[in-house]
Every structure is written in structure tokens, then in C-alpha cells.
Amino acid sequence: MEDGARHAGFSIVDLETVARDVTEFYEPLADEKDIVLSFACAGAPPFAMNGDSSLLFEAIGNLVDNAIKFTPRAAG
């Protein structure tokens, strides 16, 4: 039952859009540590999959947040 509930909110999600949104969201945090955070996407769009955009944002965001937290401040 739980698995069915998770899939109920799924729709076609553009991963490029989600990743760009995550990048924009975390840029200020990266800037505070003098870390350059950028996003590049290779290949031909759309980069779509069936999923939940909020959960994908959270998952990618957790990866980016951890990368920023554990990357030393830029030397300057």
C-alpha cells in the first residue's frame, strides 16, 4: 500500500528543470563559502522521467547541500 501511495503523486518531471532549480536555490549557500556552483546539461532535451518533482528536488538538494558543507572554503 505504501508503495502505491508514493507513486500516486508521480508525473512526468523534467530533470533539467529540477536540477536548475536546485542550483539556483543553493547558489547563495555556495557563495558564502566562495564556492562556484554551476549547472550544465549535455545532450538533447527533454530529460524527463516519471517521478515526484518535490522528492527529486529534495534528493538532488541533499547531494548538493552535502557537497557544499564538506567542500573546504575556497583559498583566497
C-alpha positions as CSV (number, residue, x, y, z in Angstrom):
1,M,0.0,0.0,0.0
2,E,2.7,2.4,0.9
3,D,4.5,1.9,-2.5
4,G,1.2,2.7,-4.3
5,A,0.8,5.9,-2.3
6,R,4.3,7.0,-3.3
7,H,3.6,6.5,-6.9
8,A,0.2,8.3,-6.8
9,G,1.9,11.7,-6.8
10,F,4.2,10.8,-9.8
11,S,4.0,12.6,-13.1
12,I,6.4,13.4,-15.9
13,V,9.2,15.6,-14.5
14,D,11.9,17.4,-16.4
15,L,15.1,16.6,-14.5
16,E,16.9,19.5,-16.1
17,T,14.4,21.9,-14.6
18,V,14.6,20.3,-11.2
19,A,18.5,20.4,-11.3
20,R,18.5,24.1,-12.4
21,D,16.1,24.9,-9.6
22,V,18.3,23.2,-7.0
23,T,21.3,25.0,-8.3
24,E,19.6,28.4,-8.0
25,F,18.4,27.5,-4.5
26,Y,21.8,26.5,-3.3
27,E,23.9,29.2,-5.0
28,P,23.7,31.7,-2.1
29,L,25.0,29.0,0.3
30,A,27.8,28.1,-2.0
31,D,28.7,31.8,-2.4
32,E,29.0,32.2,1.3
33,K,31.9,29.7,1.2
34,D,33.3,31.2,-2.0
35,I,32.4,28.0,-3.9
36,V,31.3,28.3,-7.5
37,L,28.1,26.3,-8.1
38,S,27.1,25.9,-11.7
39,F,24.9,23.6,-13.7
40,A,25.5,22.3,-17.2
41,C,23.4,19.8,-19.1
42,A,24.7,17.8,-22.1
43,G,22.6,16.0,-24.6
44,A,19.3,16.7,-26.2
45,P,16.3,17.6,-24.0
46,P,13.9,16.7,-22.7
47,F,15.4,14.9,-19.7
48,A,12.1,13.6,-18.4
49,M,11.1,10.8,-16.1
50,N,8.1,9.6,-14.2
51,G,8.5,10.9,-10.6
52,D,7.7,13.4,-7.9
53,S,9.3,16.8,-8.5
54,S,9.4,17.7,-4.8
55,L,11.1,14.4,-3.9
56,L,13.6,14.7,-6.7
57,F,14.3,18.3,-5.7
58,E,14.9,17.1,-2.1
59,A,17.2,14.2,-3.2
60,I,19.3,16.3,-5.5
61,G,19.3,19.1,-3.0
62,N,20.6,16.8,-0.3
63,L,23.5,15.9,-2.5
64,V,24.3,19.5,-3.3
65,D,23.9,20.6,0.3
66,N,26.4,17.9,1.5
67,A,28.8,18.8,-1.3
68,I,28.8,22.4,-0.2
69,K,29.0,21.5,3.5
70,F,32.0,19.2,3.1
71,T,33.9,21.2,0.5
72,P,36.6,23.4,2.1
73,R,36.2,27.2,1.7
74,A,38.0,28.4,-1.4
75,A,41.5,29.7,-0.8
76,G,41.8,33.3,-1.4
